[in-house]
Amino acid sequence: MSHTNSGVAIGPNEILHRLPHRYPFLLVDRAENFVPGESVVGIKNVSANEPFFPGHFPGNPVMPGVLIVEAVAQTGALLMSASLDADPARTAIYFMGMEQVRFRRPVLPGDTLRMPVEVKFARRGIFKFHGKAMVGDELVIEFDFAAKGGPAE
């Protein structure tokens, strides 16, 4: 991890260490402004070569909303894992639920998703988050979600 002005940057190797996801389901390329126990901003560069674009939709590629939700959730899992300094070999982070999901704008090839996630509550291995995805200054999605840590199986 390397320092930035307002927090710590998390690079691809640290993400691979912290998250169990791999291609084609790893949806966070890097992260910025990590403040332990508080917040992080995940980054996903949406390439025209994403494996979902040929089928969603032919001739009109749009990133599936469920994958945007997943990218924000992965950013939350990264925040949680790094905040707890969890041992990924022994601890898994499981998505528990989401509320107040609102989609505002489609995500297209060439877009860069910036995904600010902040901790709203953390106790006994359960974290509640508020997350967003932005393209430039435009809001793509916003929602609250929760995750918990448990034994890796």
Secondary structure, 3 states (H helix, E strand, C coil): CEEECCEEEECHHHHHHHCCCCCCCCCCCEEEEEECCCEEEEEEECCCCCCCHHHCCCCCCCCCHHHHHHHHHHHHHHHHHHHHCCCCCCEEEEEEEEEEEEECCCCCCCCEEEEEEEEEEEECCEEEEEEEEEECCEEEEEEEEEEEEEECC
